[in-house]
Amino acid sequence: MSHRRCITVAPVPLAVVIVVSCMYPVMAQAPATGQSVAAPTDVDLTRGPLAVTPRLPANPQQQPPPTSAAPPEPQYPVITLGTLTYLQYDAELKNRDIFNAFDITRGYINVFGDLAKNIKFRITPDVKRATDSSLSGSVAFRIKYAYVEFDNLTPNSWLRFGAHQTPWLDFEESLNRYRAQGKMFSEREAIIPASADVGVGYLARFPGNRGEFQVGVYNGEGYDSSEVNKYKSLQGRLTFRPFPNDDRANGLLISGFYDLGWYAKDQPRRHGIVMGSYDAKYIFTSVQWLAATERPAPTTPADIDRNGYSGFLEVRQGMEGWAIFGRLDHLDQNTAVPDSSDRRIIAGVAYWLKWSKVRLGIIINDEDVRYEGGLKKPDENRIQAITHIQF
């Protein structure tokens, strides 16, 4: 009778490293010393001193079927850090005596945390140039996002409480990567005050990648303004993907947004947007229509109706490489007053790089703004050179 000799390898403590996409891990923890990490093994001397092979049963027919073990739970809390920074050079070519300046237009420091399974938080301080009289010209440090998130209360959903993304602007910015150039149409025209506000919001995705909806109740003033009264803003967005299984048409989205709010009693704040967008490897385009009814001040004699449209087109080599882009905005600031429209045209070129967890965009563009006579504002024209830095 022959005997097989086995060498048993003692368990070795393993370090568990947690990595979150696009962020850097801050902490990791190893299992307790002496914890078993594998079944006894035979040493395979032909593969080096650290190579091991599992011990097989004496009868191969009795070998149990392979099983896929669930990944172990991380050691909570798990904290990750990242940043998003916009740096620009702006040269005014019309009506501002060739004013030019280097500036920081966004400086996020993102702190994400997993407190437990399906419970998260985010804190994002923002560095931005102050414009109020007491701090004008200074770089201010303020909180943009500060919320707790509960995931999967229903399948593929989250619930957020605190200062977080409102339904429309963050969604639009996730499609259009040129936020570094300037604000989206509705925010640039001061219709939606900001991409974040304090409140409670809920998002759920439809099965089969057919779209999503997001609803929330917010103060309505934007994250950078305090609440002034009891009135709130109810906001909602619905996004539908008509052709989720068609390789050529699955980038088509139809989206609608509505904001039902009040500045104060008998002072409505109503905003509606409808947008169609298409995203593919070599092109992204979107067209939207906006309508608003507002009475921001009690002294305003009647509601102000505003409406307009915006179109955007990017033609590109792909998500990396060269791209050219253009944008056209038009808004009638008050439909009851003649000659009260403004028109904005933006055209530029960009080069995008991505490696590891870092994305870098270099953007050069011209922006031309014309105001009709009833607005009594001087026309604008500027050249911008911008960098988008994210990791």
Protein Blocks (a to p, Z undefined) as FASTA:
>chain_A
ZZdddddddddddddddddehiacfbdcdddehiafbdcddddfknojkbccddddfblk
lpccdddddddddddddddddddddddddddfehplopacdddfbdcddddddfbghiac
dddddddddfbfklgoiacdddfbdcdddehkbghiaddedjdddfklmmmmmmmmclmn
occfklmnomambfbdcddddddddehhiaccdddddehnojkbccfbfbdcdddddddd
fblmbmklmmpccddddddddfbghiacdddddddddddfkbccddddddddddfbfklm
bdcddddddddddddfbjgdcddddddddddfblkbghiaccdddddddddddehjbccd
dddddddddddfklopacdddddddddddZZ
